Amino acid sequence: MNLDFTPEENAFRDEVRAFIKDNYPARLRAAQDEGRALTKEEYLLWHKVLAKKGWLAPSWPVEHGGTGWTPTQKYIWSEETARADCLGILPFGVSMLAPVLYTFGTEEQKKRFLPDIYNGNIWWCQGYSEPGAGSDLASLKCKAERMTADDGKEYYIVNGQKTWTTLGQHADWGFFLVRTDPDSKPQSGISFLLIDMKAPGISVRPIITLEGGHEVNDVFLDNVKVPVENRIFHENQGWTCAKALLAHERSGIAGVARSKRNLEKLRTIAGTERSDVGGSLIDEAFFKRKVAELEIDLTALEFTELRTLAGESSGKGPGPESSILKIKGTEIQQRLQELALEAVGHYGAPFLRDLQGNNLGIGPDYSDGLAGEMFNGRKTSIYGGSNEIQRNIIAKAVLGL
């Protein structure tokens, strides 16, 4: 890709900047600045603004509401939203389920679900991981048995448990992997179901994470009745959908534009904080080298992401390169968090202030929340398939080992 922007592309960048400046919800910005947990309504404020504008889903096909943007326009969009610290759009419906629907779903399923995903009318959650099936997802045990009701309609009766269900406490619907043939090999006998989270038999229990937040949950399914028409693709072939969804998820996890923005923040912090040997921390040789190495890795990852983006725009779905993006992207995110916390030193110590009832910080505003972000960020190299699993995928699919 040639990243010397044309006059038209520079005009598009100006349009994006102006739109964000004029339309980003003030209520959402205030909540972000306060660093507090967002409400369900606040999560969807920016989503609904973009849906009204027609800019919500740049990667969707145009016939389903995509923008038809070029790879460079998509790059500019991700850069500008990161630069402005815009809240990322929740990925579960828009970036994960929607590609499965418009690739594998029936026309009726597309008409039923895609508009509500686009307009933010349905909050989706992901029912993949189980207590005994995380990175080894194919060993899942959540069971769905098919039956015919007295009215002649066919249903699945679902029993089991899902875990690490992100923001499941807010979800209206979920997409679940369930085992419909217990006698087949692990990757077979799995089906992909859409389940109403308000259906009888579903209960959600919070899991409090390391930094003290309620972000993930356990979900229990006890004789949950799901119409067969809510199955995407063929029975026992849900693994095909699962792999496609995970490839889109892993590509999005890389978060290159936001890492670039966080690198700028790190430079600002290190330029303000003092070194033990005098002068700014950013001028200390050892710290400066770590920042430079991080920037080199981030630049390399950016061009890998751009190649993937160009491939998707030409009709090629994300392939094994999504595993590369996932590994390097999450490692870079964690290194950024670690360096930011290292830069503020003891100012990062009281990271559980709200839980401790102490709302007074002991350092500059930029130190607030850095320790919590670092602790919470340990998950990024695990979710979406652990980085160890991604290396196995690369070894098999790319290197042929």
C-alpha positions in Angstrom: 0.0 0.0 0.0 1.1 3.5 -0.8 0.5 5.6 2.3 1.2 8.9 0.7 -2.4 10.0 0.8 -4.1 11.5 -2.2 -5.9 14.8 -2.0 -9.2 12.9 -1.8 -7.9 10.8 1.0 -6.7 13.8 2.9 -10.1 15.3 2.4 -11.7 12.1 3.8 -9.4 12.4 6.9 -10.5 16.0 7.4 -14.2 14.8 7.1 -13.6 12.1 9.7 -12.0 14.4 12.2 -14.7 17.0 11.8 -17.4 14.4 12.2 -15.9 13.0 15.4 -15.4 16.5 16.9 -19.0 17.4 16.2 -20.7 14.2 17.0 -18.9 12.2 19.6 -21.3 12.0 22.6 -20.3 14.4 25.4 -21.8 12.0 28.0 -19.6 9.2 26.8 -16.5 11.4 26.8 -17.2 12.5 30.3 -17.6 8.9 31.5 -14.3 8.0 29.8 -12.5 10.9 31.4 -13.9 9.9 34.8 -12.6 6.4 34.3 -15.8 4.8 35.6 -17.6 1.7 34.4 -19.9 2.4 31.5 -23.7 1.7 31.6 -25.3 -0.4 28.9 -26.8 2.8 27.4 -23.4 4.6 27.3 -21.7 1.7 25.6 -24.1 2.1 22.7 -24.2 5.9 22.3 -21.3 6.1 19.8 -22.6 2.9 18.1 -26.0 4.5 17.4 -24.3 7.8 16.1 -22.3 5.8 13.6 -25.2 3.7 12.5 -27.2 6.8 11.7 -24.3 8.2 9.8 -23.8 4.9 7.9 -20.2 4.4 9.2 -20.7 1.7 11.7 -19.4 -1.3 9.8 -16.7 -0.4 7.2 -15.8 -4.1 6.6 -19.4 -5.3 5.9 -20.4 -5.9 2.3 -22.1 -2.8 0.9 -25.4 -4.7 0.4 -25.7 -5.3 4.1 -24.7 -1.8 5.2 -20.9 -1.6 4.7 -19.3 1.7 3.7 -17.5 0.5 0.5 -14.4 2.3 1.8 -11.0 1.5 0.3 -8.3 -0.1 2.5 -6.7 3.3 2.9 -10.0 4.9 4.1 -10.4 2.1 6.6 -6.9 2.7 7.8 -7.6 6.5 8.1 -10.8 5.7 10.0 -9.0 3.5 12.6 -6.3 6.0 13.0 -8.6 8.9 13.6 -10.9 7.2 16.0 -7.9 6.0 18.0 -6.3 9.5 17.9 -9.6 10.9 19.3 -9.8 8.2 22.0 -13.2 7.1 20.7 -14.7 4.1 22.5 -14.3 1.0 20.3 -17.5 -0.5 18.9 -18.5 -3.6 20.8 -17.2 -6.4 18.5 -19.6 -9.3 19.4 -22.4 -8.4 17.0 -20.7 -6.1 14.5 -17.3 -7.7 14.0 -17.8 -11.3 15.1 -21.3 -12.6 14.5 -22.3 -10.4 11.5 -19.6 -11.9 9.2 -20.8 -15.4 10.2 -24.4 -14.4 9.4 -23.8 -12.9 6.0 -21.4 -15.7 5.0 -23.3 -18.8 6.4 -26.8 -17.6 7.4 -30.0 -18.0 5.4 -31.7 -15.0 3.8 -34.3 -15.1 6.6 -31.6 -15.1 9.3 -29.8 -12.2 7.6 -33.0 -10.1 7.4 -34.0 -11.0 11.0 -30.7 -10.2 12.7 -28.4 -8.0 10.7 -30.4 -4.8 10.9 -30.7 -5.1 14.6 -27.0 -5.7 14.9 -26.3 -2.6 12.8 -28.6 -0.3 14.7 -27.6 -1.5 18.1 -31.0 -2.9 19.0 -29.6 -6.2 20.2 -26.6 -6.6 22.5 -24.8 -9.9 21.7 -22.4 -12.0 23.8 -20.2 -14.9 22.9 -20.8 -18.4 24.4 -17.6 -20.3 23.4 -15.3 -21.0 26.4 -16.2 -23.5 29.1 -14.5 -24.4 32.4 -12.9 -27.4 30.7 -12.7 -26.0 27.1 -10.8 -22.7 26.7 -8.0 -22.7 24.2 -8.9 -26.4 23.5 -12.3 -25.2 22.4 -13.1 -28.3 20.4 -13.4 -30.3 23.7 -16.6 -28.3 24.7 -19.3 -30.2 26.5 -22.3 -27.9 26.4 -25.0 -30.3 25.0 -27.9 -29.6 22.7 -30.4 -32.4 22.1 -32.9 -32.1 19.3 -36.6 -32.7 20.0 -40.0 -32.2 18.4 -42.6 -30.3 20.5 -46.3 -31.0 20.6 -46.9 -28.2 18.2 -44.7 -30.0 15.6 -41.9 -27.5 15.8 -38.3 -28.7 16.3 -36.2 -27.4 19.1 -32.8 -28.0 20.8 -32.7 -28.5 24.6 -29.4 -27.0 25.7 -27.6 -27.9 29.0 -24.2 -26.8 30.1 -22.0 -23.9 31.3 -20.1 -21.2 29.5 -17.5 -19.0 31.1 -15.5 -15.7 30.6 -18.6 -14.4 28.8 -17.7 -10.7 28.3 -20.4 -8.2 29.3 -22.9 -11.1 29.3 -24.7 -9.2 32.1 -26.0 -6.8 29.5 -26.7 -9.2 26.7 -30.0 -9.7 24.9 -28.8 -12.6 22.8 -25.8 -14.8 22.6 -24.1 -17.0 19.9 -23.2 -20.3 21.4 -21.2 -23.4 20.3 -22.9 -26.5 21.5 -22.3 -30.3 21.0 -25.1 -31.9 19.0 -23.3 -35.2 18.3 -21.4 -36.5 21.3 -20.1 -39.5 19.4 -18.2 -37.8 16.7 -14.6 -36.5 16.8 -14.1 -33.2 18.7 -14.2 -30.8 15.8 -17.3 -32.5 14.4 -20.7 -32.7 16.1 -20.6 -29.0 17.1 -23.4 -26.6 16.1 -23.7 -22.8 16.2 -26.8 -21.6 17.9 -28.3 -18.1 18.5 -29.9 -18.1 21.9 -32.2 -15.5 23.6 -30.5 -14.6 26.9 -33.9 -14.0 28.5 -35.0 -17.5 27.7 -36.1 -19.6 30.7 -33.2 -21.7 32.1 -30.4 -19.1 31.5 -28.6 -17.6 34.5 -25.6 -15.3 34.5 -23.1 -15.1 37.4 -20.5 -12.4 37.6 -16.7 -13.1 37.7 -14.7 -10.2 39.3 -11.4 -9.8 37.5 -8.0 -9.0 38.8 -8.4 -5.2 38.8 -11.8 -5.4 40.6 -14.1 -5.0 37.6 -17.2 -6.9 36.5 -16.5 -7.5 32.9 -16.9 -11.3 32.5 -19.4 -13.9 33.7 -20.3 -17.5 34.0 -23.4 -18.5 32.0 -25.5 -21.5 33.0 -28.0 -23.2 30.6 -30.5 -25.5 32.2 -32.9 -27.1 29.7 -33.0 -24.0 27.6 -35.3 -24.4 24.6 -33.9 -23.1 21.3 -35.8 -23.2 18.0 -33.9 -25.1 15.3 -34.3 -22.1 13.0 -31.8 -20.3 15.3 -29.0 -22.6 14.1 -26.5 -21.0 11.7 -25.3 -23.3 9.0 -25.7 -27.1 9.1 -26.1 -29.2 12.2 -22.8 -30.7 13.4 -20.8 -28.3 11.2 -20.7 -25.3 13.5 -16.9 -25.6 13.8 -16.7 -24.0 10.3 -18.6 -21.0 11.6 -16.5 -21.0 14.8 -13.2 -20.8 12.9 -14.4 -18.0 10.7 -15.6 -16.0 13.6 -12.4 -16.5 15.5 -10.3 -15.3 12.5 -12.3 -12.0 12.5 -12.0 -11.7 16.3 -8.2 -12.3 16.3 -7.7 -9.6 13.5 -9.6 -7.1 15.6 -7.7 -7.9 18.8 -4.5 -6.6 17.3 -5.6 -3.0 18.0 -2.7 -1.4 16.1 -4.2 2.1 15.9 -4.9 2.2 19.6 -1.5 0.9 20.4 0.0 3.7 18.4 -2.1 6.2 20.4 -1.0 4.6 23.6 2.6 4.8 22.5 2.2 8.5 22.2 0.7 8.6 25.7 3.7 6.6 27.0 6.1 9.1 25.4 4.3 12.0 27.1 4.4 10.3 30.5 8.1 9.4 30.1 8.9 12.9 28.9 7.3 14.3 32.1 8.6 11.7 34.7 12.1 12.1 36.0 14.8 9.5 35.7 16.7 8.2 38.8 19.9 9.6 37.2 18.5 13.0 36.4 16.6 14.4 33.4 13.5 13.0 31.7 12.8 9.2 31.8 12.5 9.2 28.0 16.1 10.3 27.7 17.4 7.5 29.9 19.2 5.1 27.6 17.8 1.8 29.0 14.1 3.0 29.0 14.6 4.8 25.6 15.8 1.6 24.1 12.7 -0.3 25.3 10.4 2.3 23.8 12.3 2.2 20.5 12.1 -1.6 20.3 8.4 -1.4 20.9 7.9 1.2 18.2 9.8 -1.0 15.7 7.6 -4.0 16.5 4.5 -1.9 16.3 5.4 -0.5 12.9 6.0 -4.0 11.5 2.7 -5.2 12.9 0.9 -2.2 11.3 2.1 -3.2 7.8 1.0 -6.8 8.4 -2.4 -5.5 9.4 -2.6 -3.3 6.3 -1.8 -6.3 4.1 -4.6 -8.2 5.8 -7.0 -5.2 5.4 -6.2 -5.0 1.7 -6.8 -8.7 1.3 -10.2 -8.5 3.0 -11.2 -5.6 0.7 -10.5 -7.7 -2.3 -12.8 -10.5 -1.0 -10.2 -12.6 0.8 -11.2 -13.4 4.4 -8.7 -13.2 7.2 -6.5 -16.3 7.2 -3.6 -17.6 9.3 -2.2 -14.1 9.4 -4.9 -13.2 11.9 -3.0 -15.4 14.3 0.2 -13.4 13.7 -1.8 -10.2 14.3 -3.3 -11.6 17.5 0.1 -12.7 19.0 2.1 -9.6 18.2 -0.8 -7.2 18.9 -1.5 -8.5 22.3 2.2 -8.8 23.3 2.7 -5.1 22.2 -0.4 -4.0 24.2 1.0 -5.7 27.3 4.4 -4.2 26.9 2.9 -0.8 26.5 0.9 -1.3 29.8 4.0 -2.5 31.6 6.1 0.4 30.4 3.5 3.0 31.3 3.3 1.5 34.8 7.0 1.4 35.1 7.2 5.1 34.0 4.8 6.3 36.8 6.4 4.1 39.4 4.8 4.3 42.9 2.1 6.6 41.5 0.5 3.5 40.1 0.2 1.8 43.4 -3.4 2.7 44.6 -5.1 1.1 41.7 -8.1 -0.2 43.6 -9.1 3.3 44.9 -12.8 2.9 44.4 -12.9 -0.5 46.2 -10.9 1.0 49.0 -13.2 4.0 49.4 -10.3 6.4 48.7 -11.0 8.6 45.7 -7.9 10.8 46.1 -5.0 10.0 43.8 -1.4 10.5 44.8 0.1 11.5 41.5 -0.7 13.1 38.1 -3.9 12.4 36.3 -2.1 10.2 33.8 -1.2 7.7 36.5 -4.8 7.0 37.3 -5.9 3.5 36.3 -2.6 2.4 34.8 -2.1 -0.4 37.2 -5.6 -1.7 36.7 -5.1 -1.6 32.9 -1.9 -3.6 33.3 -3.6 -6.2 35.5 -6.7 -6.5 33.3 -4.5 -6.6 30.2 -3.0 -10.0 31.2 -6.1 -11.5 29.6 -5.3 -10.3 26.0 -2.8 -13.1 25.3 -5.3 -15.7 26.4 -8.7 -14.7 25.0 -9.5 -15.3 21.3 -7.4 -18.4 21.6 -4.2 -18.3 23.7 -1.0 -17.1 22.0 0.4 -20.6 22.4 -2.5 -22.0 20.4 -1.9 -19.3 17.7 1.7 -20.4 17.4 0.4 -23.9 16.7 -1.9 -22.6 14.0 0.9 -20.7 12.4 3.2 -23.7 12.5 0.6 -25.9 10.8 -1.2 -23.5 8.4 1.8 -21.3 7.4 4.9 -23.3 7.9 3.4 -26.7 7.1 5.0 -28.3 10.2 
